[in-house]
């Protein structure tokens, strides 16, 4: 049985584990004992290492046939030093993986003023966070070309699930942009993203391929919060003009709110054959509102 190495045992990876076992011997790169225990619980073999410590990654060389990278880049700067450390380790030993899969972000497209776009749109990052993600993509492309391995990059929209909703913003009454001026974004449920990644890992196509991993219908940011507020019977924060909101929120938060784009996911649907459980956030909100206890299981 071939070895699959998961780099970053986070929420999406844990959701995918039941779909991965039986197809691969699953290894998980983890930083500490607690993460190692969670990996074992999910049926993965933990491998203690730290992406910020290049020396600790040496044991990854020649270990995996397939590598799935879900770990985020560092919190600052414009380059992903963690990705560079990992790829340097994977290049050692003369046996690089034959397939790589990476969860990136639609943030690399930058602000598109609400225009529709697909994977042929040239990236235009407008934040250091997005530049780090694009740097990771470029490092992966160079590695795949140099070593002849397949690469799938899944640019994820806003990831959500019942356990990972932005409730703090509702509870803190942080203002939102008025609907007529609001930014448009796409989302994806964590379960749908996990299944999309499994499909990419199992794909037989070679070369380098980018997929927009998002739902079918873009939604205004304020409309999304409105759906959540209605489902949870919470008050909606004030709706203000764009400039008023920009002046009242942190620059880091405004960098998310300011960018507007509508994303097509045709490749995800047609090439990977992903059937989304939640084709738009409205489906999730309706299910949430209809549940017996809509507040159960939340972390804010």
C-alpha positions as CSV (number, residue, x, y, z in Angstrom):
1,X,0.0,0.0,0.0
2,X,1.3,3.4,-1.0
3,X,2.2,6.0,1.7
4,X,0.3,9.3,2.0
5,X,1.8,12.0,4.1
6,X,-0.5,14.7,5.4
7,X,1.3,17.9,6.3
8,X,-1.0,19.7,8.7
9,X,-3.4,17.6,10.7
10,X,-6.1,20.3,11.0
11,X,-9.9,20.2,10.7
12,X,-10.2,19.5,7.0
13,X,-7.6,16.7,7.2
14,X,-9.3,15.1,10.1
15,X,-12.6,15.2,8.2
16,X,-10.9,13.5,5.2
17,X,-9.2,10.7,7.2
18,X,-12.1,8.2,7.0
19,X,-12.1,8.6,3.2
20,X,-8.3,8.1,3.0
21,X,-7.9,5.0,5.1
22,X,-8.0,1.8,3.0
23,X,-6.5,3.6,0.0
24,X,-3.2,4.6,1.6
25,X,-1.1,4.0,4.6
26,X,-1.6,7.5,6.1
27,X,1.2,9.3,7.8
28,X,0.7,12.7,9.5
29,X,3.3,15.3,10.2
30,X,2.5,16.8,13.6
31,X,4.3,19.3,15.9
32,X,3.5,17.9,19.4
33,X,2.1,15.0,21.4
34,X,-1.4,16.3,21.5
35,X,-1.5,16.5,17.7
36,X,0.0,13.0,17.5
37,X,-2.7,11.6,19.7
38,X,-5.4,13.2,17.4
39,X,-3.7,11.7,14.4
40,X,-3.7,8.2,16.0
41,X,-7.4,8.5,16.9
42,X,-8.1,9.2,13.2
43,X,-6.1,6.2,12.1
44,X,-2.9,8.0,10.9
45,X,0.7,7.3,11.9
46,X,2.1,10.5,13.5
47,X,5.5,11.8,12.4
48,X,6.9,14.4,14.8
49,X,8.5,17.4,13.0
50,X,8.2,21.1,12.7
51,X,7.9,23.0,9.5
52,X,9.8,25.9,11.0
53,X,12.7,23.6,11.9
54,X,14.3,22.4,8.6
55,X,16.5,19.8,10.4
56,X,13.4,18.1,11.9
57,X,12.0,17.5,8.4
58,X,14.9,15.3,7.1
59,X,13.1,12.1,8.0
60,X,10.4,13.0,5.4
61,X,12.8,12.3,2.5
62,X,11.7,9.4,0.4
63,X,9.0,8.5,2.8
64,X,5.8,9.3,0.9
65,X,4.4,8.5,-2.5
66,X,1.7,11.2,-2.2
67,X,1.9,14.4,-0.1
68,X,-1.2,16.5,0.9
69,X,-0.2,19.9,2.3
70,X,-2.9,21.6,4.5
71,X,-0.6,23.5,6.8
72,X,-0.8,27.3,6.7
73,X,2.2,29.6,5.9
74,X,3.9,31.7,8.6
75,X,1.9,34.5,10.1
76,X,4.0,37.3,8.6
77,X,6.2,38.1,5.6
78,X,5.5,37.6,1.9
79,X,7.1,34.2,1.5
80,X,6.2,30.7,2.8
81,X,9.4,29.6,4.5
82,X,7.6,26.5,5.8
83,X,6.8,25.3,2.3
84,X,10.4,25.9,1.3
85,X,11.7,23.8,4.2
86,X,9.3,21.0,3.4
87,X,10.1,20.8,-0.3
88,X,13.8,20.9,0.4
89,X,13.3,17.8,2.7
90,X,11.1,16.0,0.1
91,X,13.8,16.6,-2.6
92,X,16.4,14.6,-0.6
93,X,16.9,10.9,-0.9
94,X,16.3,10.5,-4.6
95,X,12.7,9.5,-4.3
96,X,10.4,12.5,-4.5
97,X,6.6,12.0,-4.2
98,X,4.8,11.2,-7.4
99,X,1.8,13.5,-6.5
100,X,1.3,16.7,-4.4
101,X,-1.9,18.3,-3.3
102,X,-2.1,21.7,-1.7
103,X,-5.0,23.7,-0.1
104,X,-4.5,27.3,-1.1
105,X,-6.9,30.2,-1.2
106,X,-9.0,32.2,-3.6
107,X,-7.4,35.2,-1.9
108,X,-4.5,35.0,-4.4
109,X,-6.8,36.6,-7.0
110,X,-7.1,39.8,-5.0
111,X,-9.9,42.3,-5.5
112,X,-11.7,41.7,-8.8
113,X,-14.5,44.3,-8.3
114,X,-17.1,41.6,-8.3
115,X,-16.1,40.2,-11.7
116,X,-16.6,36.5,-12.5
117,X,-13.4,34.6,-12.8
118,X,-12.0,31.1,-13.3
119,X,-8.6,29.4,-12.8
120,X,-7.2,31.2,-15.9
121,X,-7.4,34.6,-14.0
122,X,-3.9,35.8,-13.2
123,X,-3.2,36.0,-9.5
124,X,-3.0,39.6,-8.1
125,X,-2.5,39.3,-4.3
126,X,-3.2,42.5,-2.3
127,X,-2.3,41.4,1.1
128,X,0.9,39.8,2.7
129,X,-1.3,36.8,3.6
130,X,-2.2,36.2,0.0
131,X,1.4,36.8,-1.2
132,X,2.5,34.0,1.2
133,X,0.0,31.7,-0.4
134,X,1.0,32.6,-3.9
135,X,4.7,32.0,-2.9
136,X,3.7,28.5,-1.7
137,X,2.0,27.8,-5.1
138,X,5.1,29.0,-7.0
139,X,7.5,26.8,-4.9
140,X,5.2,23.8,-5.5
141,X,5.1,24.4,-9.2
142,X,8.8,24.6,-9.4
143,X,9.2,21.4,-7.4
144,X,6.7,19.5,-9.5
145,X,8.4,20.6,-12.8
146,X,11.8,19.8,-11.5
147,X,10.9,16.3,-10.2
148,X,8.2,15.3,-12.6
149,X,5.4,14.8,-10.1
150,X,1.7,15.7,-10.4
151,X,0.4,18.7,-8.5
152,X,-3.1,19.8,-7.6
153,X,-3.7,23.2,-6.1
154,X,-7.1,23.7,-4.6
155,X,-7.8,27.4,-4.1
156,X,-10.4,27.3,-1.3
157,X,-13.1,30.0,-0.7
158,X,-14.1,30.9,2.8
159,X,-14.1,27.6,4.7
160,X,-17.0,27.1,7.2
161,X,-18.7,24.4,9.2
162,X,-21.0,24.2,12.2
163,X,-17.9,24.2,14.4
164,X,-16.1,27.0,12.6
165,X,-18.5,29.9,12.1
166,X,-17.5,33.6,12.6
167,X,-19.8,34.0,15.6
168,X,-17.5,36.4,17.3
169,X,-18.1,39.1,14.7
170,X,-21.8,38.8,15.3
171,X,-21.5,38.8,19.1
172,X,-19.1,41.8,19.1
173,X,-21.4,43.9,16.9
174,X,-18.7,44.7,14.4
175,X,-20.3,46.7,11.5
176,X,-20.9,45.3,8.1
177,X,-21.0,46.8,4.7
178,X,-24.4,47.9,3.4
179,X,-25.8,45.4,0.9
180,X,-25.7,47.8,-2.1
181,X,-21.9,48.3,-1.6
182,X,-21.0,44.9,-0.3
183,X,-18.2,42.6,-1.4
184,X,-19.0,39.3,-3.1
185,X,-17.3,36.0,-2.0
186,X,-17.6,32.3,-2.4
187,X,-17.5,29.8,0.4
188,X,-17.0,26.1,0.9
189,X,-18.1,23.7,3.6
190,X,-15.2,21.9,5.3
191,X,-16.7,18.5,4.5
192,X,-17.0,19.5,0.8
193,X,-13.4,20.7,0.8
194,X,-12.2,17.5,2.4
195,X,-14.0,15.4,-0.3
196,X,-12.6,17.7,-3.0
197,X,-9.1,17.1,-1.7
198,X,-9.6,13.3,-1.6
199,X,-10.8,13.5,-5.3
200,X,-7.6,15.4,-6.2
201,X,-5.4,13.0,-4.4
202,X,-7.1,10.1,-6.2
203,X,-7.0,11.8,-9.6
204,X,-5.1,9.9,-12.4
205,X,-4.3,13.0,-14.4
206,X,-0.7,14.2,-14.3
207,X,0.9,17.6,-14.7
208,X,-0.1,20.7,-12.7
209,X,-3.7,21.6,-12.3
210,X,-5.5,24.4,-10.3
211,X,-9.0,24.1,-9.0
212,X,-11.3,26.7,-7.5
213,X,-12.6,24.8,-4.5
214,X,-15.7,26.8,-3.7
215,X,-19.5,26.6,-3.9
216,X,-21.6,27.5,-6.9
217,X,-23.1,30.8,-5.8
218,X,-21.1,33.8,-4.5
219,X,-22.7,35.7,-1.6
220,X,-22.3,39.1,-0.2
221,X,-20.4,39.1,3.1
222,X,-23.1,41.0,4.9
223,X,-25.7,38.6,3.4
224,X,-23.8,35.6,4.8
225,X,-23.8,37.2,8.3
226,X,-27.5,38.0,7.8
227,X,-28.2,34.3,7.1
228,X,-26.3,33.2,10.2
229,X,-27.9,35.8,12.4
230,X,-31.4,34.8,11.3
231,X,-30.7,31.1,11.7
232,X,-29.3,31.6,15.2
233,X,-31.8,34.3,16.2
234,X,-29.0,36.9,16.9
235,X,-29.1,40.6,16.1
236,X,-27.4,41.7,12.9
237,X,-24.6,44.3,13.4
238,X,-25.1,47.7,11.8
239,X,-24.9,48.0,8.1
240,X,-22.8,51.1,7.0
241,X,-21.2,52.5,3.9
242,X,-17.8,51.0,2.8
243,X,-15.8,53.9,3.9
244,X,-17.4,54.0,7.3
245,X,-16.7,50.3,7.8
246,X,-13.1,50.7,6.7
247,X,-12.6,53.4,9.3
248,X,-14.1,51.3,12.1
249,X,-12.5,47.9,11.7
250,X,-9.0,46.6,12.0
251,X,-6.9,46.8,8.8
252,X,-6.5,43.0,8.9
253,X,-10.2,42.5,8.9
254,X,-10.8,45.1,6.2
255,X,-8.4,43.3,3.9
256,X,-10.9,40.4,3.9
257,X,-14.0,42.6,3.6
258,X,-12.7,44.8,0.8
259,X,-12.0,42.2,-1.8
260,X,-14.9,41.3,-4.1
261,X,-15.0,38.4,-6.6
262,X,-17.4,35.8,-8.1
263,X,-15.7,32.5,-8.7
264,X,-16.6,29.7,-11.1
265,X,-15.9,26.1,-9.9
266,X,-16.5,24.3,-13.2
267,X,-13.2,22.4,-13.1
268,X,-14.0,21.1,-9.6
269,X,-17.4,19.9,-10.7
270,X,-16.5,18.4,-14.1
271,X,-12.8,17.3,-13.8
272,X,-12.8,16.1,-10.2
273,X,-16.4,15.1,-10.2
274,X,-17.1,16.7,-6.8
275,X,-20.8,16.8,-5.9
276,X,-21.1,19.5,-3.3
277,X,-23.4,18.8,-0.4
278,X,-23.7,22.6,0.1
279,X,-23.9,24.3,-3.3
280,X,-24.4,27.6,-1.5
281,X,-24.4,29.0,2.0
282,X,-28.2,29.4,1.9
283,X,-28.6,25.6,2.1
284,X,-26.4,25.4,5.2
285,X,-28.2,28.3,6.9
286,X,-31.6,26.7,6.2
287,X,-30.4,23.4,7.7
288,X,-28.9,25.3,10.7
289,X,-32.2,27.1,11.3
290,X,-34.2,23.9,11.1
291,X,-32.0,22.0,13.6
292,X,-33.4,21.2,17.0
293,X,-30.6,23.2,18.7
294,X,-29.0,25.6,16.3
295,X,-26.4,26.7,18.9
296,X,-25.1,23.2,19.7
297,X,-21.5,22.5,18.8
298,X,-20.4,26.0,18.1
299,X,-17.1,27.6,18.9
300,X,-16.9,31.3,18.4
